[in-house]
Structures are given as structure tokens and as C-alpha cells.
Amino acid sequence: MLLSIENLSIRLPGRGDRPHAVKNLDLTLQENEILCVVGESGSGKSVTASAILGLLPPELKVESGRVMFEGRDLTKLSPAELRQVRGAGIGMIFQDPMTALNPLQRVGDQIAETFRIHTDLGKAEIRRRVVKLLTDMHLPDPELAARVYPHELSGGQRQRAMIAMALALEPRILIADEPTTALDVTTQAQILSLIRELQQRNRMGVLFITHDFGVVAEIGNRIAVMRMGEVVETGAADDVLNRPQHAYTKSLLAAVPLLKPPDRPPPEDGLEGHAALSILNVQKTYRRGLRRTVALKDVTLRLRRGSTLGIVGESGSGKSTLARCIVRLLETDGGAIEIGGADITRLTKQEWRKEARRVQMVFQDPYASLNPRRRVGELVAQGPVIHGARLADVMPKVRELFGLVGLDPEAVDRFPHEFSGGQRQRIALARALAMEPEILVADEPVSALDVSVQAQVLKLLADLQRKLNLSMVFITHDLRVAAQICDRVAIMQRGEVVEEGEPSRVLVAPQHPYAQALISAIPGRDWAMRRESP
């Protein structure tokens, strides 16, 4: 046995929603095994990972229990002894490589630092090992990747660099904390394949933390389901996924969005006048020095009033650039974007300020888009106040909006950090709705949420759309989410729309080779299709 967690309890500070972050936890990890730990935000998954590596924040204390690795209880080691275990015995991949990597240091130097701290190798040998590691990670140009800074790599490439760092000293255990959550399906499939390949080659034990059951179906040997700090079910992946015993496991699996779109009445073939939004031959090119990157190439799309248009594709396909052009956070280089028949790209900044309320945006990361120093009620009221309303006059409407998005109206005086991820996303929705928009542009609004919260937010969006007659542009890399919420889906590749149509056709029987590749890369697709078959 590689790792044994025995009766582990970690106490929360006095004001927590429960006494313990983790309570009486028993888990084991075998050599050459991938153990997936699943559960909602706050279930104790990441706290468990932090406890193994001695990385708990100061306010969390191990109250009882042991974490046994190579005959030693990791909870009893000194900081110096733990530093020797980290990297050499246990490697860690974090969810967001951009926060875990030093933005001021070249990627190769950061990997090299692991060798400098833990080995006596010379500079030339360290350099050779860094390039070999990046080669093993299947990076297209390992020599170049070693010389660049993290921001010069794509999201998937940064995650590969993080994995290289975690595996530099060939640890016996790899802890992966949501390593594919923010990645598109093809990059996700590559990273999962890479982790499995490295695990089998080195016979590592992998503790894989995730809220995505498709990922679990793709990679897991065993599954432990956590709820409120306790393991409620554990077993072989096939048993837990297909024959769950605990009610909580069953509820989580029921919340996983299906790839098969629900039956919808066929959309009316309305005239152009019925379009809430028309995107006509839109072009956008980024220029940096002599480098030119075509982000949007003659994109033409139409959003029917009261419907949802899904835009899917890999990172770099142009999805978010298009979203930012629609709300004029970016200026286009050509083409037209018409709202209510008027081309908003031709409006002056002053004219646009008056019209901007008609189209509002909800961002992927609500924490980054909410000022942590302002109370959430003020943040939701900000738009109307900027447009001339008095804060006191707007607050009754803000409380009403809180109720509409499923939050306690009395919570308006709290700060963003006092809410969960799903609640913050609801606050971001309320802020967008405060402007009474006709069009909502949602850029990956549920990608970082666990399945049950994701299901709640998707249902909320559908309910709001019906109540308020909203038209919605929904950007996502999760094709299952697109299948559930969108009336039409456009698939983008390298700035172009390569396929567009109703989800029942585009996501079930795609025609374009790129669309076919995207569908086949969905993690756990075979398991999902078995679930969906009658």
C-alpha cells in the first residue's frame, strides 16, 4: 500500500458551517492505481489533498488520525521533512497552472529549480532532464517551451508544464487536484491520456480529485465519494458509476448533463427582423510586433429572440474574442454586429454607453469579476448607479433580483468571499440582470462549478430566460452543457464557424471532421452513451 489515511479529522474554525472540514476519513491508495475522489465544492476533497502534503492553511488543524506514507505519519513531520517528501515522494498538480507557476520566471527554470533543490546534478544534466520531461509531456517544441514564460503557453501547455514539474523527481504518488476543469475537451482528453500513460509507465499511485464524472469514467480504477467531509461511498469505478448505492452518489450522477439534447419544439424560421442579434462577416486580428493572429474570420451567426445560441470550440478557437466583441470590450476589424437592426460597431463610445445596457456579460470566474472590497448589493447596483440612478432607489430592485436568482435578499450586505462559487455566479447573474438587458452573453459561466451546482445554475438560466424573454449567447467548452441549454450550436475552429445547427444534429451526427473530433474527445463518452441508451 502506498498511502493510508486513517481516521483523519480536520477541525474548521468556529464560524464554519460544520465542525470539521474532514471527519473520520479512511482512504487507501495502491501502487499503479488511480483513485478518483469526487464530491461537491466544500466536500473536503482539496482539504484532504492539502493535509497529505502538509499544506493546510493555518486556521485548519489536524485534530486526529494519521496519513501514513513509507512508514511515516506525514501529519507529524517537521516543515523541513515535509519539503523532502514533496516532489521526491509525492508530486502535486494544481487546478490553475497560471496561479501555481511563477509569471516572472521561464518555464524551464521553474522545473530546473526542483532538481537544484533536491539533487546534486550539474547545470547541463538538469537542462537535459528539463527538455526530456517537456518532451515526455508531448509539448510540440520542448526546447522553446523551456525558454518561454507561462503566459506565452496555452492553458493545456501550461498544465503539461505543471505535470512535468510534479513528475520531475519521479514521485511514487501524484495528487491531481481538478487538473482538467478549465480545459476544452480535446486538451482534456490529451492530459488524461498523458496522466494514465505516465502512471502506468512509472507504476505510480494517482489521487485524482474531480467533480466531473466523465473524467472519472475515463481514468478511474476506484472512486471515493465525499460529502460534508466524510466518505459516503467507495468502490470500483464500474460499480460506483453504474450501480451506486448511496443516495448522495445517485443524486450527483443524476445531475450530470446528458449529451443527448432534450426534446424541444422546432424553432420558428423567423424573418431577419426577429433576430435579437446578427453577427455578419465579423473579423478580428491581434497584432503583436510582426506577429498577426487571426482570431475571427468572417464569422456570421444569428441569435433568435428568446433563444440560446451555443458557441463551442477549443481554447484559441475565437469563442471568447467573439463574446467580447458582442459587448464591445474589443473592437472588430470588419463586419457588423447588429442589435435591434443597428450596427453597434459603428456607434461612438458615447453612443454605446447609452446602448450598452441592452447586452450584458456574465464571466467565467465570478470571483475575479467581483470587487472583493465592495458589498455584493453595491456591486449588483453598480450598473444602474453609473447610468444615473441613486443607490437607495436601486436597492429594493437589487433585493428582488437576489430572490429571483435564488439568493437570500438579506445577503446584499455581505462580501464576495462569504459566498460559495455557485452563489457568486448567481450574484454575477443578478448584476447583469440589473441592467434589464435584452441579450445575455455568458462566457463559460458553469465550467468551474461541480455537477449539482452546475445543474442548478443551468436550470436558473433557463427559468430566467422564460420569465424575462432573454436572448442568450452561451460560450462553453462542455458539449454536454451545450446540449442541455442551447437551441442552436455553432462550432468554432481557429476563428471560423465550421458547423452550425440544432444540437440534435450537430452534437449527435456532426458532419465536419473537427466537430466529429470534438464529440469523440468528450471524457467518458462511452459511459455517457450507455447511460443515455434506453
C-alpha positions as CSV (number, residue, x, y, z in Angstrom):
1,M,0.0,0.0,0.0
2,L,1.4,3.4,-1.0
3,L,-0.7,5.7,1.2
4,S,-3.1,5.1,4.1
5,I,-5.3,7.8,5.6
6,E,-6.6,6.6,8.9
7,N,-9.5,8.2,10.9
8,L,-8.4,11.7,9.8
9,S,-10.3,14.6,11.3
10,I,-9.6,18.3,10.5
11,R,-11.4,20.9,12.5
12,L,-12.8,24.0,10.9
13,P,-12.6,27.5,12.6
14,G,-15.5,28.3,15.0
15,R,-17.6,30.2,12.4
16,G,-17.7,27.3,9.8
17,D,-20.9,25.7,8.6
18,R,-19.9,22.5,10.3
19,P,-17.4,21.5,13.0
20,H,-15.0,19.5,10.7
21,A,-13.7,20.0,7.1
22,V,-12.8,16.3,7.1
23,K,-14.2,13.8,9.7
24,N,-13.1,10.3,10.5
25,L,-11.7,9.9,6.9
26,D,-10.3,6.5,5.9
27,L,-8.8,6.2,2.4
28,T,-6.1,4.0,0.8
29,L,-4.1,4.3,-2.4
30,Q,-2.4,1.4,-4.0
31,E,0.6,1.3,-6.3
32,N,-0.3,1.6,-10.0
33,E,-3.9,2.8,-9.1
34,I,-5.9,5.9,-10.0
35,L,-8.2,6.7,-7.1
36,C,-10.8,9.4,-8.1
37,V,-12.1,11.5,-5.2
38,V,-15.4,13.1,-6.2
39,G,-17.9,15.4,-4.4
40,E,-19.3,18.9,-4.4
41,S,-17.4,22.1,-3.5
42,G,-16.8,22.0,0.2
43,S,-16.9,18.2,0.5
44,G,-13.4,18.1,1.8
45,K,-11.6,16.8,-1.4
46,S,-8.9,19.6,-1.7
47,V,-8.5,19.8,2.1
48,T,-7.6,16.1,2.1
49,A,-5.0,16.7,-0.6
50,S,-3.6,19.6,1.3
51,A,-3.4,17.6,4.6
52,I,-1.4,14.8,2.8
53,L,1.3,17.4,1.7
54,G,1.2,19.5,4.9
55,L,-0.2,22.5,3.0
56,L,-3.2,23.2,5.2
57,P,-3.9,26.9,5.9
58,P,-3.1,28.0,9.4
59,E,-6.7,28.1,10.6
60,L,-7.2,24.4,9.8
61,K,-5.8,21.9,12.3
62,V,-5.5,18.1,12.1
63,E,-7.5,17.1,15.2
64,S,-6.9,13.3,15.0
65,G,-5.8,10.5,12.7
66,R,-2.8,9.6,10.6
67,V,-1.6,10.0,7.0
68,M,0.9,7.1,6.5
69,F,3.4,7.1,3.7
70,E,6.6,5.0,3.6
71,G,6.2,4.1,7.3
72,R,5.9,7.7,8.5
73,D,2.9,9.8,9.6
74,L,3.0,12.8,7.4
75,T,0.9,14.9,9.9
76,K,3.8,14.6,12.4
77,L,6.7,15.7,10.1
78,S,8.5,19.0,10.5
79,P,8.4,21.5,7.7
80,A,11.9,20.5,6.6
81,E,11.0,16.8,6.5
82,L,7.8,17.6,4.5
83,R,9.8,19.6,2.0
84,Q,11.8,16.4,1.3
85,V,8.6,14.4,0.8
86,R,7.1,17.0,-1.6
87,G,8.3,16.5,-5.1
88,A,10.5,13.5,-4.3
89,G,7.9,11.2,-2.8
90,I,4.6,13.0,-3.6
91,G,4.0,15.3,-6.6
92,M,1.1,17.7,-6.9
93,I,-0.7,19.2,-9.9
94,F,-2.9,22.1,-9.1
95,Q,-6.2,23.2,-10.8
96,D,-4.9,26.5,-12.1
97,P,-1.4,26.4,-13.5
98,M,-1.3,30.2,-14.1
99,T,-1.6,30.7,-10.3
100,A,0.9,27.9,-9.4
101,L,3.5,28.9,-11.9
102,N,5.7,32.0,-11.3
103,P,4.8,34.5,-14.1
104,L,8.2,36.2,-13.9
105,Q,10.3,33.0,-14.4
106,R,10.8,31.0,-17.5
107,V,9.1,27.6,-17.5
108,G,12.3,25.6,-17.8
109,D,13.9,27.5,-14.9
110,Q,10.9,26.6,-12.7
111,I,11.2,22.9,-13.5
112,A,15.0,23.1,-13.1
113,E,14.6,24.5,-9.6
114,T,13.1,21.2,-8.4
115,F,16.4,19.4,-9.5
116,R,18.6,22.2,-7.9
117,I,16.8,21.9,-4.5
118,H,16.6,18.1,-4.3
119,T,19.6,16.8,-6.3
120,D,23.4,17.4,-6.9
121,L,23.1,17.4,-10.7
122,G,25.1,19.8,-12.7
123,K,23.6,22.6,-15.0
124,A,24.0,20.7,-18.2
125,E,22.3,17.5,-16.9
126,I,19.5,19.5,-15.3
127,R,18.9,21.2,-18.7
128,R,18.9,17.9,-20.4
129,R,16.3,16.5,-18.0
130,V,14.1,19.5,-18.2
131,V,13.9,19.2,-22.0
132,K,13.3,15.4,-21.7
133,L,10.5,16.0,-19.3
134,L,8.8,18.5,-21.6
135,T,9.3,16.0,-24.5
136,D,7.6,13.3,-22.4
137,M,4.7,15.7,-21.9
138,H,4.3,15.8,-25.7
139,L,4.8,19.5,-26.0
140,P,5.3,20.4,-29.7
141,D,8.7,22.3,-29.2
142,P,10.2,21.3,-25.8
143,E,13.3,23.4,-26.3
144,L,11.2,26.5,-26.9
145,A,8.7,25.7,-24.2
146,A,11.6,25.7,-21.7
147,R,12.6,29.2,-22.7
148,V,9.2,30.9,-22.6
149,Y,7.2,32.4,-19.7
150,P,3.9,30.8,-18.6
151,H,1.7,33.4,-20.3
152,E,3.2,32.5,-23.6
153,L,1.8,29.0,-23.4
154,S,-1.8,27.9,-23.9
155,G,-3.8,26.5,-21.0
156,G,-3.2,22.9,-22.0
157,Q,0.6,23.6,-22.4
158,R,0.8,25.2,-19.0
159,Q,-0.9,22.2,-17.5
160,R,1.7,20.0,-19.1
161,A,4.5,22.1,-17.7
162,M,2.9,21.7,-14.3
163,I,2.8,18.0,-14.7
164,A,6.4,18.0,-15.8
165,M,7.3,19.8,-12.6
166,A,5.3,17.4,-10.4
167,L,6.9,14.4,-12.0
168,A,10.5,15.7,-12.2
169,L,11.7,13.6,-9.3
170,E,9.7,10.5,-10.3
171,P,7.4,10.5,-7.2
172,R,5.6,7.4,-6.1
173,I,2.4,9.3,-5.7
174,L,0.8,12.0,-7.9
175,I,-2.0,14.2,-6.5
176,A,-4.0,15.9,-9.2
177,D,-6.5,18.5,-7.9
178,E,-9.0,19.2,-10.7
179,P,-6.3,19.4,-13.3
180,T,-8.6,19.4,-16.4
181,T,-11.5,21.5,-15.1
182,A,-10.9,24.6,-17.2
183,L,-9.6,22.8,-20.3
184,D,-11.5,22.1,-23.5
185,V,-12.4,18.5,-24.4
186,T,-9.6,17.7,-26.8
187,T,-6.9,19.2,-24.4
188,Q,-8.7,17.4,-21.5
189,A,-8.5,14.1,-23.4
190,Q,-4.8,14.6,-24.1
191,I,-4.0,15.4,-20.4
192,L,-6.0,12.4,-19.1
193,S,-4.2,10.2,-21.6
194,L,-0.8,11.6,-20.6
195,I,-1.5,11.1,-16.8
196,R,-2.6,7.5,-17.5
197,E,0.4,6.8,-19.7
198,L,2.8,8.2,-17.0
199,Q,1.1,6.4,-14.2
200,Q,1.3,3.0,-16.0
201,R,4.9,3.6,-17.0
202,N,6.1,4.5,-13.5
203,R,3.5,2.4,-11.6
204,M,2.6,5.5,-9.6
205,G,-0.4,5.8,-7.4
206,V,-2.6,8.7,-8.5
207,L,-5.1,10.5,-6.3
208,F,-7.3,12.3,-8.8
209,I,-9.7,15.0,-7.4
210,T,-12.5,16.0,-9.7
211,H,-16.2,16.9,-9.9
212,D,-16.5,15.6,-13.5
213,F,-17.9,12.1,-13.7
214,G,-17.0,11.9,-17.4
215,V,-13.3,12.3,-16.3
216,V,-13.9,9.6,-13.6
217,A,-15.3,7.2,-16.2
218,E,-12.3,7.8,-18.5
219,I,-9.5,7.4,-16.0
220,G,-10.6,6.0,-12.6
221,N,-9.8,2.5,-11.2
222,R,-11.6,3.2,-7.9
223,I,-13.9,6.0,-6.7
224,A,-14.4,7.6,-3.3
225,V,-17.4,9.9,-3.0
226,M,-17.1,12.6,-0.3
227,R,-19.9,14.7,1.2
228,M,-19.5,17.3,4.0
229,G,-16.0,15.9,4.9
230,E,-17.0,12.2,5.0
231,V,-16.6,9.4,2.5
232,V,-20.2,8.1,1.8
233,E,-19.3,5.5,-0.8
234,T,-16.2,3.9,-2.2
235,G,-15.7,1.1,-4.6
236,A,-14.5,0.0,-8.1
237,A,-15.2,2.7,-10.7
238,D,-17.6,0.4,-12.7
239,D,-19.7,-0.3,-9.6
240,V,-20.0,3.3,-8.3
241,L,-20.7,4.8,-11.8
242,N,-23.2,2.2,-12.9
243,R,-24.6,0.7,-9.6
244,P,-24.3,3.5,-7.0
245,Q,-25.6,2.5,-3.5
246,H,-25.7,5.8,-1.6
247,A,-28.5,8.4,-2.2
248,Y,-25.9,11.2,-2.5
249,T,-23.9,9.4,-5.2
250,K,-27.2,8.8,-7.1
251,S,-28.1,12.5,-6.9
252,L,-24.6,13.5,-8.2
253,L,-24.9,11.1,-11.1
254,A,-28.4,12.3,-11.9
255,A,-27.1,15.9,-12.1
256,V,-24.5,15.0,-14.8
257,P,-25.7,16.7,-18.1
258,L,-26.6,14.3,-20.9
259,L,-25.0,14.6,-24.3
260,K,-28.4,13.8,-25.9
261,P,-30.3,17.1,-26.2
262,P,-33.8,17.2,-24.6
263,D,-36.8,17.3,-26.9
264,R,-37.5,20.9,-27.9
265,P,-40.2,22.3,-30.2
266,P,-38.5,23.1,-33.6
267,P,-37.5,26.8,-33.6
268,E,-39.7,29.1,-35.8
269,D,-38.0,30.0,-39.0
270,G,-38.3,33.7,-38.2
271,L,-37.6,36.6,-40.5
272,E,-34.4,38.6,-40.1
273,G,-36.4,41.2,-38.2
274,H,-37.0,38.6,-35.4
275,A,-33.2,38.3,-34.7
276,A,-32.1,39.7,-31.4
277,L,-28.5,39.7,-32.6
278,S,-27.0,39.4,-36.1
279,I,-23.3,38.8,-36.5
280,L,-22.3,39.5,-40.1
281,N,-18.8,38.7,-41.5
282,V,-17.0,39.8,-38.3
283,Q,-13.2,39.9,-38.4
284,K,-10.7,40.4,-35.7
285,T,-6.9,40.1,-35.9
286,Y,-4.5,40.5,-33.0
287,R,-1.1,42.2,-33.8
288,R,1.9,42.0,-31.6
289,G,5.0,43.3,-33.3
290,L,5.4,41.5,-36.6
291,R,3.1,38.6,-35.4
292,R,-0.5,38.5,-36.7
293,T,-3.1,36.2,-35.2
294,V,-6.5,35.9,-37.0
295,A,-8.9,35.5,-34.0
296,L,-12.2,35.8,-36.0
297,K,-12.5,35.2,-39.8
298,D,-15.8,36.2,-41.4
299,V,-18.0,35.0,-38.6
300,T,-21.7,35.1,-39.4
301,L,-24.3,34.0,-36.9
302,R,-27.8,34.8,-35.9
303,L,-29.5,34.7,-32.5
304,R,-33.3,34.4,-32.5
305,R,-35.2,36.5,-29.9
306,G,-35.8,34.5,-26.7
307,S,-33.5,31.6,-27.8
308,T,-30.0,30.4,-26.8
309,L,-27.1,30.2,-29.3
310,G,-24.2,28.0,-28.0
311,I,-20.7,28.7,-29.2
312,V,-18.3,25.8,-28.6
313,G,-14.7,25.0,-29.6
314,E,-11.2,24.6,-28.2
315,S,-9.1,27.3,-26.4
316,G,-8.0,29.7,-29.1
317,S,-10.9,29.0,-31.4
318,G,-12.2,32.6,-31.0
319,K,-15.2,32.0,-28.7
320,S,-14.3,34.5,-26.0
321,T,-13.0,37.0,-28.6
322,L,-16.4,36.9,-30.3
323,A,-18.2,37.3,-26.9
324,R,-16.0,40.4,-26.1
325,C,-16.7,41.9,-29.5
326,I,-20.5,41.5,-28.9
327,V,-20.3,43.6,-25.7
328,R,-17.6,45.9,-27.3
329,L,-14.9,45.0,-24.8
330,L,-13.0,44.5,-28.0
331,E,-13.4,46.4,-31.3
332,T,-13.8,44.5,-34.5
333,D,-11.7,44.9,-37.6
334,G,-14.5,44.4,-40.0
335,G,-18.1,43.2,-40.5
336,A,-21.2,44.2,-38.5
337,I,-22.8,43.3,-35.2
338,E,-26.5,44.3,-35.2
339,I,-28.7,44.6,-32.2
340,G,-32.3,45.6,-32.9
341,G,-31.2,46.3,-36.5
342,A,-28.5,48.8,-35.6
343,D,-24.8,48.1,-36.1
344,I,-23.2,48.6,-32.7
345,T,-19.7,48.6,-34.1
346,R,-20.4,51.9,-35.8
347,L,-21.6,53.7,-32.6
348,T,-19.3,56.2,-30.9
349,K,-18.2,55.3,-27.3
350,Q,-20.6,57.9,-26.0
351,E,-23.5,56.4,-28.1
352,W,-22.5,52.9,-27.0
353,R,-22.6,53.8,-23.3
354,K,-26.3,54.6,-23.7
355,E,-27.0,51.4,-25.6
356,A,-24.7,49.0,-23.6
357,R,-27.5,48.1,-21.1
358,R,-29.2,46.1,-23.9
359,V,-26.4,43.5,-23.8
360,Q,-24.7,42.3,-20.6
361,M,-22.0,39.7,-19.9
362,V,-21.5,37.0,-17.3
363,F,-17.9,36.0,-17.0
364,Q,-16.4,32.5,-16.3
365,D,-14.8,33.5,-12.9
366,P,-17.3,35.4,-10.8
367,Y,-14.7,35.9,-8.0
368,A,-12.3,37.7,-10.4
369,S,-15.1,39.9,-11.8
370,L,-16.5,40.9,-8.3
371,N,-14.6,43.6,-6.4
372,P,-13.6,41.8,-3.1
373,R,-13.7,45.1,-1.2
374,R,-17.3,46.0,-2.1
375,R,-20.5,44.6,-0.7
376,V,-22.4,42.4,-3.2
377,G,-25.5,44.6,-3.1
378,E,-23.5,47.6,-4.2
379,L,-21.8,45.5,-7.0
380,V,-25.2,44.5,-8.3
381,A,-26.5,48.1,-8.2
382,Q,-23.3,49.4,-9.9
383,G,-24.7,49.4,-13.5
384,P,-27.9,51.4,-12.8
385,V,-26.0,53.8,-10.5
386,I,-23.4,54.5,-13.3
387,H,-26.4,55.3,-15.5
388,G,-27.7,57.9,-13.1
389,A,-29.9,56.1,-10.6
390,R,-29.5,56.7,-6.8
391,L,-28.2,53.7,-4.8
392,A,-31.0,54.0,-2.3
393,D,-33.6,53.8,-5.1
394,V,-31.9,50.8,-6.7
395,M,-31.5,48.6,-3.6
396,P,-35.2,47.4,-3.4
397,K,-34.7,46.1,-7.0
398,V,-31.4,44.5,-6.0
399,R,-33.1,42.6,-3.2
400,E,-35.7,41.5,-5.7
401,L,-33.0,40.3,-8.1
402,F,-31.3,38.3,-5.3
403,G,-34.6,36.5,-4.7
404,L,-35.0,35.9,-8.5
405,V,-31.6,34.2,-8.7
406,G,-32.2,32.1,-5.6
407,L,-30.2,34.1,-3.0
408,D,-31.3,35.4,0.4
409,P,-32.3,39.1,-0.2
410,E,-30.8,39.9,3.2
411,A,-27.3,38.8,1.9
412,V,-26.8,42.1,0.0
413,D,-24.6,43.4,2.8
414,R,-22.1,40.6,2.6
415,F,-18.8,40.5,0.7
416,P,-18.0,38.2,-2.3
417,H,-15.6,35.9,-0.2
418,E,-18.6,35.0,2.1
419,F,-20.3,33.1,-0.8
420,S,-19.6,29.8,-2.5
421,G,-18.6,29.6,-6.1
422,G,-22.2,28.8,-7.2
423,Q,-23.6,31.6,-5.2
424,R,-21.0,34.1,-6.6
425,Q,-22.1,33.1,-10.1
426,R,-25.7,33.9,-9.1
427,I,-24.5,37.3,-7.9
428,A,-22.8,37.9,-11.3
429,L,-26.1,37.0,-13.0
430,A,-28.0,39.4,-10.8
431,R,-25.6,42.1,-11.6
432,A,-26.0,41.5,-15.4
433,L,-29.8,41.4,-15.0
434,A,-29.9,44.7,-13.0
435,M,-29.5,46.5,-16.4
436,E,-32.6,44.7,-17.8
437,P,-30.8,43.5,-20.9
438,E,-32.3,42.0,-24.0
439,I,-29.3,39.8,-24.6
440,L,-27.1,37.9,-22.1
441,V,-23.6,36.8,-23.1
442,A,-22.5,34.0,-20.8
443,D,-18.8,33.1,-21.2
444,E,-18.2,29.7,-19.6
445,P,-20.5,30.5,-16.7
446,V,-20.6,27.0,-15.2
447,S,-17.2,25.5,-16.2
448,A,-15.7,25.7,-12.7
449,L,-18.8,24.5,-10.8
450,D,-19.5,21.0,-9.6
451,V,-22.2,19.0,-11.3
452,S,-25.1,19.7,-8.8
453,V,-24.4,23.4,-8.7
454,Q,-23.9,23.4,-12.4
455,A,-27.3,21.8,-12.9
456,Q,-28.9,24.5,-10.6
457,V,-27.3,27.4,-12.5
458,L,-28.3,25.9,-15.9
459,K,-31.9,25.5,-14.6
460,L,-31.8,29.1,-13.2
461,L,-30.7,30.4,-16.6
462,A,-33.4,28.6,-18.4
463,D,-36.1,29.8,-15.9
464,L,-34.8,33.4,-16.2
465,Q,-34.8,33.2,-20.0
466,R,-38.5,32.2,-19.9
467,K,-39.5,34.8,-17.3
468,L,-37.6,37.7,-18.8
469,N,-37.7,36.7,-22.5
470,L,-33.9,36.9,-22.6
471,S,-31.9,36.0,-25.7
472,M,-28.6,34.3,-24.8
473,V,-25.2,33.7,-26.3
474,F,-23.7,30.8,-24.3
475,I,-20.0,30.1,-24.6
476,T,-18.8,26.7,-23.4
477,H,-16.2,24.0,-24.0
478,D,-18.6,21.4,-22.4
479,L,-20.6,19.9,-25.2
480,R,-22.9,18.2,-22.7
481,V,-23.9,21.6,-21.2
482,A,-24.4,23.0,-24.7
483,A,-26.7,20.0,-25.5
484,Q,-28.9,20.8,-22.5
485,I,-29.3,24.6,-22.7
486,C,-28.9,25.6,-26.4
487,D,-31.4,25.9,-29.2
488,R,-28.6,26.2,-31.8
489,V,-24.9,25.4,-31.6
490,A,-22.1,26.8,-33.6
491,I,-18.7,25.0,-33.5
492,M,-15.7,27.3,-34.0
493,Q,-12.1,26.3,-35.1
494,R,-9.3,28.9,-35.5
495,G,-11.7,31.8,-35.7
496,E,-14.2,30.3,-38.2
497,V,-17.6,28.7,-37.7
498,V,-17.1,25.2,-39.2
499,E,-20.6,23.8,-38.3
500,E,-23.8,25.2,-37.1
501,G,-27.3,23.9,-36.4
502,E,-29.7,22.3,-33.9
503,P,-28.0,20.4,-31.1
504,S,-29.8,17.2,-32.0
505,R,-27.9,17.2,-35.3
506,V,-24.6,19.0,-34.6
507,L,-23.9,17.1,-31.3
508,V,-25.3,13.7,-32.3
509,A,-24.4,13.5,-36.0
510,P,-21.7,16.1,-36.8
511,Q,-20.6,16.5,-40.4
512,H,-17.4,18.4,-40.2
513,P,-14.2,16.4,-39.2
514,Y,-13.3,18.9,-36.5
515,A,-16.8,18.7,-35.0
516,Q,-16.5,14.9,-35.1
517,A,-13.2,15.0,-33.3
518,L,-14.6,17.3,-30.6
519,I,-17.5,14.9,-29.9
520,S,-15.3,11.8,-29.8
521,A,-12.9,13.5,-27.3
522,I,-15.6,14.0,-24.6
523,P,-14.3,12.3,-21.5
524,G,-16.3,9.3,-20.5
525,R,-18.3,9.4,-23.8
526,D,-18.8,5.7,-24.0
527,W,-20.1,5.6,-20.4
528,A,-22.4,8.6,-21.1
529,M,-23.8,6.9,-24.2
530,R,-24.6,3.7,-22.2
531,R,-26.4,5.8,-19.6
532,E,-28.5,7.6,-22.2
533,S,-29.5,4.5,-24.2
534,P,-33.0,3.3,-23.3
